[in-house]
Amino acid sequence: MRSLSSRLAFLFLRMQKILSYPISFIFGSLFFIALCIFHPIQWICLRFFGYHAHKQSVAILNWFLMRCTNILGTTYRIKGHENLPTDQPIILVCNHQSMYDIPPVFWHMRKYHPKYISKKELGKGIPSVSFNLRHGGSVLIDRKDAKQATMAIAKFGEYIEETKRMAVIFPEGTRSRTGKPKPFQSKGLKVLFKKIPSAIVVPMTINNSWKMQRYGSFPLGLGNRLQFQIHQPIRLADHPDHDVLISQIEQTIVQDVKL
């Protein structure tokens, strides 16, 4: 009986993967078109109307990108973000499962002006994405150059402290292809903690995003429910021992990951 069940499950997954090819092609085409359309829109908004118009155009872009993923049967659930403060800088600390973590975070956190720490390779060649990373307040780091990365994150932290916006950091350093969290790298977090002393630190657990890329970049997984759980915010000033705090944040995030 178990053997029959296993075979049926295997056949179902094979059929799903086969079906995902044409659906993924349609999704990918629309996703790319959205990026291309919003690239000049971003440029116009920033050049002629300034930061807030540009930020609004990026928020709308991310809404469209989420709607594109609905073609794949993807749904979203985000909990706990409603009551975060808007008058203090925020450090949002998340596990990282796929590139599809980004649009729902930006859209649902848009009133907090989320800015990202990203690898420098994403700063060129990708319509809309590269432009926003270069001009929207995020920071690009060279992961092979520790000195450059530290200095860039420090300057980024000063910007977040001054503007009272949101810094989004994925301390694993790279995405987990299986959903299993990688060990946190503490250096970037420590720099942010030093440069944003008035921050509220917000741990967030992301679940099921990795399943969208379970086969790689193409085809994509179908029918996934992405879940984003905001945990209890932490006032940075109340935790002078940053090593202990980072360990606490990591444990909070990891213990809510569902594999």
Secondary structure, 3 states (H helix, E strand, C coil): CHHHHHHHHHHHHHHHHHHHHHHHHHHHHHHHHHHHHHHHHHHHHHHHHCHHHHHHHHHHHHHHHHHHHHCCCCEEEEECCCCCCCCCCEEEEECCCCHHHHHHHHHHCHHHCEEEEEEHHHHCCCCCHHHHHHHCCCEEECCCCHHHHHHHHHHHHHHHHHHCCEEEECCCCCCCCCCCCCCCCCHHHHHHHHHCCCCEEEEEEEECHHHHHCCCCCCCCCCCEEEEEECCCEEHHHCCCHHHHHHHHHHHHHCCCCC
